[in-house]
Amino acid sequence: MMKNQMSLEEALKFVEDGQVKYRISNQLYPCITLENAIEYPKIINYAVATYNMLVSNLENWLLNPECFHIKRAINHPPYDNVHSNSIDTGTISKKAYGMKKIDSNFQTTKEHVFMPQFMMRFALDDHEKYLKYPEEFFKLFIQCCQTREVTGEENRKLSGFLRSGKVLNRKKYDKIQIKCPLSSKYRQCEIEMVRREKGRGWKDKPVYPVDSTIVTPEGYDEYESQFLVDEFK
């Protein structure tokens, strides 16, 4: 049986190597069933369940482009599925690292790098890629499970920055405004990220600065641009 916890590279390679075997019907966007699901890592089972949710609700999504309640009902459950999984990127905010050096019991927060609900919206709107080809969706789902360690305060700042009144300003009929590109959210929140080593003696080991820019999936930046406020277009 494969392990449930795996790195981003391992998870993506698992899909790309064709190790995900499933039964599929002849419909254009069919639901799928994993063969011997117990043998697959947890994240693949969640990805398959999420894929089936979106496929089953695609018609409602397309027929109700301006109904906020329909859209939230469809893309909120996938949000929960992403948040049930975590792929540690090995990066931590400079502030969180400093707090842990002072107090090793300091509790950091795992912050998901991507916006799960908006990414699922992206998949639904680009269904000819992400729902027609399950492997493409699996890779997107796995990427959405990436996490970085931040302080609780930084997480609240990022969460606020991505919700109503900040980056995502949700209005009637689901008119979304994005006030900052996803790729630069850490920079906009003035959060520096570093890569640290874990294990015994980690306090005495060096940390390495990392580029906080988020590498987005192919086609995402163009999709996002239609929601950006004028300042970032």
C-alpha positions in Angstrom: 0.0 0.0 0.0 1.3 3.4 -0.9 1.9 6.0 1.8 -0.7 8.7 2.4 1.8 11.5 2.8 3.9 12.4 -0.2 5.8 15.4 -1.5 4.5 17.6 -4.3 7.1 16.1 -6.7 6.1 12.5 -5.7 2.4 13.2 -6.0 2.7 14.8 -9.4 5.0 12.0 -10.6 2.5 9.4 -9.4 -0.1 10.9 -11.8 2.3 11.6 -14.7 3.7 8.0 -14.6 0.2 6.7 -15.2 -0.1 5.0 -11.8 -3.7 6.2 -11.4 -5.9 3.4 -12.9 -9.6 4.1 -13.1 -12.7 2.9 -14.9 -14.3 5.4 -17.2 -17.4 5.4 -19.4 -17.7 6.8 -23.0 -19.4 10.0 -21.9 -17.5 13.2 -22.7 -17.0 14.1 -19.0 -17.8 11.0 -17.1 -17.5 10.3 -13.4 -14.7 7.8 -12.7 -14.1 5.0 -10.3 -10.7 4.2 -8.9 -9.6 0.6 -9.2 -8.4 -0.7 -5.8 -8.7 2.8 -4.3 -7.2 1.5 -1.0 -3.8 1.2 -2.8 -3.7 4.9 -3.7 -2.5 7.7 -1.5 -5.1 9.7 0.4 -4.7 12.7 -1.9 -5.6 10.8 -5.1 -8.8 9.5 -3.5 -9.8 13.1 -2.5 -8.9 14.3 -6.0 -11.1 11.7 -7.6 -14.0 12.5 -5.3 -13.6 16.2 -6.1 -13.4 15.5 -9.8 -16.6 13.6 -9.7 -18.4 16.4 -7.8 -17.4 18.9 -10.4 -18.3 16.7 -13.4 -21.7 15.9 -11.9 -22.5 19.6 -11.4 -21.0 21.0 -14.6 -24.3 21.4 -16.3 -25.7 23.4 -13.3 -22.6 25.5 -13.4 -22.9 26.4 -17.1 -26.6 27.0 -17.0 -26.5 29.4 -14.0 -23.5 31.7 -14.7 -24.8 34.5 -12.4 -26.3 32.6 -9.5 -24.0 33.0 -6.4 -25.8 30.2 -4.5 -25.3 27.6 -7.2 -21.7 28.5 -7.7 -20.9 28.4 -3.9 -22.8 25.1 -3.5 -20.7 23.6 -6.3 -17.3 24.8 -5.5 -17.3 25.0 -1.7 -17.2 21.2 -1.1 -13.9 20.9 -3.1 -12.5 23.6 -0.9 -13.0 21.3 2.1 -11.4 18.4 0.2 -8.3 20.5 -0.6 -8.1 21.6 3.0 -8.2 18.0 4.2 -4.8 17.5 2.5 -1.5 19.2 3.0 1.7 19.0 1.0 4.4 20.8 2.9 6.6 22.9 0.6 9.3 23.2 3.2 9.0 26.9 3.3 8.1 29.1 6.3 7.7 32.8 6.8 10.6 34.7 8.3 8.4 35.9 11.1 7.1 32.4 11.9 10.7 31.0 11.8 11.8 33.7 14.3 9.0 32.9 16.7 9.8 29.2 16.6 13.5 29.9 17.3 12.4 31.8 20.5 9.8 29.2 21.5 10.1 25.7 19.8 6.5 25.0 20.9 5.1 28.0 19.0 2.3 26.8 16.7 2.5 27.9 13.1 -0.4 27.7 10.7 -0.4 25.7 7.5 -1.5 28.2 4.8 -2.7 26.8 1.5 -0.8 28.6 -1.3 -3.6 28.6 -3.7 -7.3 29.8 -3.3 -9.1 26.4 -3.5 -12.6 27.8 -4.4 -11.3 30.1 -7.0 -9.1 27.3 -8.5 -12.1 25.0 -8.7 -13.9 27.8 -10.5 -11.0 28.0 -12.9 -11.3 24.2 -13.5 -15.0 24.4 -14.1 -14.7 27.3 -16.6 -11.8 25.6 -18.3 -13.6 22.3 -18.3 -12.4 21.3 -21.7 -9.0 20.8 -20.2 -9.5 20.0 -16.5 -12.7 17.9 -16.7 -12.2 16.3 -20.1 -8.8 15.0 -19.0 -8.9 13.6 -15.4 -5.0 13.6 -15.1 -4.9 17.3 -15.7 -7.4 17.8 -12.9 -5.5 15.5 -10.6 -2.3 17.6 -11.1 -4.2 20.8 -10.5 -5.8 19.4 -7.3 -2.4 18.2 -6.0 -0.9 21.7 -6.6 -3.7 23.2 -4.7 -2.8 21.2 -1.6 0.6 22.9 -1.2 1.1 24.6 2.1 3.5 27.1 3.7 4.0 27.7 7.4 3.0 31.2 8.6 2.0 32.8 11.9 -1.7 32.9 12.8 -1.6 36.7 12.3 -0.1 36.3 8.8 -2.7 33.7 7.9 -5.5 36.0 9.0 -3.9 38.8 6.9 -3.6 36.5 3.9 -7.2 35.1 4.4 -8.6 38.6 4.7 -6.6 39.7 1.7 -8.3 37.0 -0.4 -11.8 37.5 0.8 -14.6 40.1 0.7 -13.2 43.6 0.9 -9.7 42.6 0.1 -8.5 40.6 -2.9 -11.8 38.9 -3.5 -14.7 41.3 -3.2 -17.8 39.1 -3.6 -20.9 41.0 -4.7 -24.4 40.1 -5.8 -24.6 37.5 -8.6 -21.0 36.4 -7.8 -19.3 39.4 -9.5 -15.7 38.8 -8.3 -13.0 41.4 -8.2 -9.4 40.3 -7.6 -7.4 43.2 -6.2 -4.1 41.4 -6.4 -2.7 38.6 -8.6 -2.3 35.3 -6.8 1.3 35.1 -7.9 2.2 38.1 -5.8 0.0 37.7 -2.7 2.9 37.2 -0.3 4.7 40.3 -1.6 1.5 42.3 -1.3 1.1 41.2 2.3 4.8 41.9 2.9 5.6 38.3 4.0 9.1 37.0 3.4 9.5 33.3 3.0 12.5 31.1 3.8 13.3 27.5 3.4 14.4 25.7 6.6 15.6 22.3 7.6 13.7 20.2 10.1 14.8 17.6 12.6 17.2 17.6 15.5 19.4 20.7 15.7 17.3 22.7 13.2 17.8 26.0 15.2 21.5 25.9 14.4 21.1 25.1 10.7 20.9 27.9 8.1 17.8 29.1 6.4 17.7 30.1 2.8 15.6 32.9 1.2 13.1 31.8 -1.4 11.2 33.6 -4.1 7.8 34.2 -2.7 6.3 34.4 -6.2 3.7 31.7 -6.8 4.0 29.7 -10.0 0.5 29.4 -11.3 -0.9 26.7 -13.6 -0.9 27.2 -17.3 -3.7 29.5 -18.4 -4.5 30.7 -14.9 -3.0 34.2 -15.2 -5.0 34.9 -18.3 -8.1 33.6 -16.6 -7.5 35.6 -13.5 -6.9 38.8 -15.5 -10.6 39.2 -16.3 -11.3 39.6 -12.6 -8.5 41.9 -11.7 -9.1 45.5 -10.8 -7.7 48.1 -13.2 -4.6 48.7 -11.0 -3.2 45.3 -11.8 -4.4 44.8 -15.4 
